[in-house]
Amino acid sequence: MTLRIDSKKWILYRHSSDFNLLCTVAEFLKSYSKTAISKDEKAKLNLKLKEVGLYSERNPKMPLDAINHKINQLSYYMFGYQAKINGEDRFMYSPLGNLFLKNIEDKEKSSKIFLAMVWAVQFQHPHSGTNKVFQLYPFRLIFKLLTDNRLDKKLYAFEVSYIIVFIKEINEVIYEQLIQEILELRELTNDELTEKFQSDRHAYVNSSYEWDYYVSKLFQGAGILTKTNGELICKLQHGNTATYRKITRNVVEIPTELTKLVKDLESEYSYLNKPLLLNDSERLKIDVIKEIYSFYPRLLLDSIGEVENELKLELLNLPKLIEQYSNNNDGKEAYLFEDVLTDGFNMFYNIEAEKIGGAGNTDIECLYLTKKRKFAVDAKSTKNKLSSINSGRLAGHREKIGGEYTIVVAPRYVPAVLQDIRTSPIVIIRASTFSEYLYNCIDNDIREIDYEDFDKIITNNLGTDISKNISNMTIERFATKN
């Protein structure tokens, strides 16, 4: 039984194999976080890269096309995501992207951070052309294979390009089949392998080129793989051109210094995990993207010895914490989400938030000091999608504290919930959106976070989900224009 599915395959980004170049572009974008990146400035970047010998312009008539590809490559490797606000393209750095740039001169730390970024790459991917039938974490699978003793903890280029990049989903049964197929491939001679690769030359030309020429070299430059050149198996013609691509026995392995981190990441964030769906019918695509790019594992921080603000870490993990606390069977963690959320609202310098809870009470009572206005916060850490909101009960909670409106914070909900609040002084905000805003305030060293903009959005949009409004405000305030 073969695990291949037709000629559909993973799309492995192949714009550049130069990790230093990728880092230079990332630093450039970050330096323009407060200003627009115009066409002229992109042209200046091209000139800068050429001056330092990192860029050779193939097509002088399309210099901006090359820069746009580089920005797409940053998105692919989880430095940040792209969004459009008021017709302008923006680049929002991820928490790991920011952490990487802060440690870019420390090769030991930066390699570990980039490994975590790669660990977050999933298919479906917000910035990849990989077909939607692929539902897995591709690089988690590759690193899992690289820890398997049956494969001598190594992978050959021909194995990746012939079978691995065609895997559309993974479970324990498929994984075992994959191991067996790889071992069978290893028994073949070069002539036998050549015959297999010639059977679908177009698909294998691209798969081998993407992995062997680009991704494995990029990962070697990032320090997350070691690569050893092996013998040539054959050359495949690229279409009807005079260009040929090599099929090789080049081999990759995990550097010794990353073995423990790989093991720890696999233990907590398995290759068997199911990725988020970009086309989730009950969630906005931007909300899914935010959650994908919020990956920020505590074990990484421990590994690099990063002294990190605990609240910052908790805010980034709000969606995950909601799931964790709501699934707690013995009830010991039932109110931890409310604790985290109370801390979150107290980050606003002009908000006093106090956890209340208990039957007949709001979860959190808040006072907006500037306008001497009270409001209630209701934390919905439900195991399944929030199916209803009792607006009458929330009205009673507001009356008890003299509150003007209620903010419901939830990870997800069914669309019918919006009908429950349509005529009430209630708004919904998704946990990932709330945490992203506060995270960016912390990361940009904003000591006094003002609640005024939140209050304006809420009072002008009562009875709705304000997540998109808050998201747009976050991107406008903190994202790079490009």
MOSULCOR-V477678 format. One record per helix or strand. SS is the DSSP state (A for helix, B for strand). FROM is the first residue (numbers start at 1). LEN is the number of residues. If there is no record, write none. Layout:
ss->(SS;SS)
from->(FROM;FROM)
len->(LEN;LEN)
This chain:
ss->(A;A;A;B;B;A;A;B;B;A;A;B;A;A;B;A;A;A;B;B;B;B;A;A;A;A;A;A;B;B;B;B;B;A;B;B;A;B;A;B;A;B;A;B)
from->(19;39;60;80;88;95;107;123;135;138;149;155;157;164;169;172;190;201;226;232;244;251;256;285;298;310;318;336;348;351;364;373;386;391;406;413;417;426;431;449;452;465;467;480)
len->(13;13;17;6;6;8;13;1;2;8;3;2;6;3;1;15;9;22;3;6;5;3;13;9;7;7;9;11;1;5;5;8;1;11;5;1;5;5;13;1;9;1;12;2)
